[in-house]
Amino acid sequence: MAVSYNVEITQIAERDVEEIWTYIAADNQEAATAFILRLEEQIEALEQFPERCSLIPENELLGTTYRHQLYGAYRTIFRISGRTVYILRVIHGARLLDSSCFETE
C-alpha cells in the first residue's frame, strides 16, 4: 500500500510561482495560466512517491538532502521530512542555486 505525503508550499515558493505566471503572462496570459496549472498538478503529485525525484547536485555543497522535479525550464526544489514534502523554491533551471536561495525574510 502506497504511503501518502502531505505537501506544503513555502511562502517563497508561492511567490516564485506568482513571478513565473507574471513573466509568462507578459506574452500570453492563457499560456501562463495553463503552465501554472500543470506545474501545480506536478507539485500535488508529490503526495505519492516523492523519493522518485532526483537528489539535487548542489546537495554536497549545501550540506542538504533536497530533491527536485523538472517542468519545462523550471525546477521545483523540495525536502522530505517524515510524511511531509516541503516545497522550498520553484526556480528557473539556469539559475545558480546556493544557500541564499533558501533564506527567508
C-alpha positions, -999 to +999 in steps of 0.1 A: +000+000+000+014+034-010+020+059+017+006+094+011+026+125+019+013+160+029+027+187+005+033+221+020+044+250-002+065+277+015+056+314+010+088+320-010+079+291-034+044+306-037+060+339-047+082+321-072+051+306-089+034+341-090+066+355-106+066+327-132+030+334-141+037+372-144+067+366-166+049+342-190+017+363-189+036+393-202+034+375-236+003+353-231-020+351-201-037+319-212-004+301-217+008+314-182-023+300-165-021+267-183+016+264-174+010+272-137-020+247-135+002+219-149+031+229-126+007+228-096-006+194-107+030+181-108+036+195-073+005+179-059+016+146-074+044+146-048+019+132-024+028+098-038+064+086-040+083+119-037+115+098-034+112+091-071+127+126-078+164+131-081+186+145-054+199+179-065+235+181-075+241+210-051+235+189-020+271+182-015+279+219-015+249+230+005+250+201+030+214+192+023+193+163+010+170+183-012+153+168-043+139+184-074+115+177-102+116+195-135+088+210-155+097+230-186+127+251-178+118+252-140+130+232-110+108+226-080+132+222-051+118+203-021+127+183+010+110+154+027+106+154+064+087+125+078+054+123+058+056+159+047+071+173+015+081+209+018+083+229-015+112+253-009+116+270-043+104+269-079+132+284-099+145+286-135+168+257-142+196+281-154+196+299-121+226+291-099+214+275-066+231+285-034+222+289+003+209+324-003+181+309-024+166+294+008+169+324+031+136+337+044+125+372+053 
